[in-house]
């Protein structure tokens, strides 16, 4: 079985080349061909020695995922559906804006966290994606968009790990993919422009801060443990106090001077003025320890199994005003791609659930799939 070179960051590719008896600079050449030029055939790599080009196919390949379908929204959003085998399908969404192009990437097929407002959690967990499957989403999207738009320069400026799955529960495969995104010989993205969203896997937050500190978004969704444990079961293992202490530790390494807290607005559940005031008290309590944050309020996209409904916009605006009056930078997200089911909470894919039945589901953990409507300000690089 040949090795898929999409599985390697530059260090891994260098080790692979050494096993072939090749110098390190050959790894850099290969890496650039794959990620900067989108090459899928070794024959395209004209500056490699012919002997190496003949040697590589024996032990290596460059293989992306199988594209199942593509859907284009009237607002410019694009949704790709990829097969990852065994009936499992993931989706990747591109959101173009005048000043940036954001790609939302999945890290797992399904999700084991089981948040109440997340339809992916209701269908269960299938498996972790490989590094090749994670970075392959960016590899495919970047180079297909360049070809489509006839642009030689980079199209995707921002990546958010907010598709299907909990990224930090697939840390081993996630880390090399992040390093490829950031590598100047790869996609050359700024650490400020790569965001990992987590529901609060505290030990892995600490590891990420040490290994590859990128921008961090934390799915908070409630100001007190009892409510958050009901909405985000992982809170029973890592309660709010532990989570916020991990955020403070992360900020010592973070490329931004704040942590983004995602907050899905659920009618009558977590959207009352008292909840906003509890959040303020919580943030003020941890500000003394060095926590700096901003809030992103997310309209909920309902699905029948949740038993939840979306907060009315007047309640969302009133909630945001309470936070802003306390000096907390607050944004309200405007979803994109509604007509192709690519908005927040609407990603859909055929995923084999744990009973073995394939079904159409609305996926995604209220991720950062829409353009952000700024209530107070928009931070540079977000």
C-alpha positions, 0 to 999 in steps of 0.5 A, a space after each residue: 500500500 502506497 503512502 498518501 503524501 497529504 498525510 504529512 506535514 513538512 517534517 513528516 514528508 522530510 522523514 519520508 524522503 529520508 527513508 527513500 534516501 533523498 535529501 531534505 530539500 526534496 521534501 520542500 520541493 514536493 510539499 510546494 508542488 502538492 500544496 502551493 500548486 495543487 499537483 496530484 501527479 509526480 509527472 507534473 513536478 518538473 524540477 524533481 530528478 527523473 529518477 525520483 519521479 520514477 521512484 515516488 509512485 512505487 511508494 507514494 501517492 497524492 490522493 484526495 477524497 471522492 467528491 459526491 456533489 457541489 452546491 452553489 448558493 445565490 449568495 456565493 457560498 459553496 458546499 462540497 460533499 465528500 465521501 470518506 467510505 463506509 457510507 460516511 460523508 463529510 461536508 466542506 463550506 466556502 464563504 466568500 466575502 469582499 475582504 476574505 474567503 473562509 473555508 469551514 472544515 470537518 474533523 470527524 464523520 459524526 460527533 461523540 460530544 452530543 450537544 442538544 442543539 447539534 444534529 450531528 451529535 444526535 446521529 452519533 460518531 462514526 470515525 476520526 478523519 485522517 490528516 489527509 482527509 482534513 487537509 485534503 478539504 483545503 487542498 481541493 477547495 483552494 486549487 479548484 477555486 483558483 482554477 474556477 476563478 482563474 486566479 494564480 494567487 491564494 483564494 482562501 484566506 481563513 480556515 475555521 475548524 467548525 465542520 462536523 466533529 470535535 477537532 480536539 478529540 481528533 488531535 493526533 490527526 488535526 495537528 499535522 493538518 494545522 501545521 500544513 496550513 501555517 507552513 510558508 511552503 504550504 498555504 502560508 496562513 497566519 495563526 490569527 486566520 486559522 481557528 479551532 472551535 472546541 466544546 471544551 476538551 480542556 487537556 487538548 486545549 492545553 496541548 494545542 497552546 503548547 504545540 500549535 497555538 492558533 485562534 481559539 473559539 469555545 462553544 460556551 452556550 450557557 453561564 452556569 454548569 447545570 444549564 451547560 451540562 444539559 446543553 453540552 454533556 462534556 461540561 460534566 467532565 470539564 465544568 465552566 470554571 476549568 474551561 475558563 481557566 484553560 482559556 486563560 492558560 491558552 491566552 498566554 500562547 494565543 495569536 490573538 489577545 482574546 478568546 471567542 465564545 460561541 453562544 447559540 441563542 435558544 428560545 427561553 433556555 439561555 437567552 434571558 437577561 438574567 443569563 446575560 448578566 450571569 455571563 458578565 459576572 462570569 467574565 468579570 470573575 475570570 478577567 482578573 486572571 487575565 481572560 479577555 474575550 468576545 462573544 459571537 451570538 448564533 441564531 439556532 437552526 432548529 431540527 425536530 429531535 432537538 426540542 429547541 427553537 430559535 430565539 426571536 431577534 429582539 431577544 438576541 439584540 437585547 441580550 447583545 446590548 446587555 453584554 455590550 453595555 458591560 464592555 464585552 465585544 459582541 457580534 451577531 452572526 448572519 448565516 449564509 448559504 441557507 438555500 443550499 443547507 449550508 448555513 449554521 446548523 444546516 450542513 447535511 450529509 449521508 452519515 451512517 449512524 450507529 444502528 447502521 441506518 443511513 439517513 440525511 441529517 442536518 449537521 454541524 455544531 453551530 459553527 462559524 459558517 456564515 458571515 459575521 454581522 458586527 454589532 460593535 466592531 470586527 477584529 482584524 484577521 477574523 
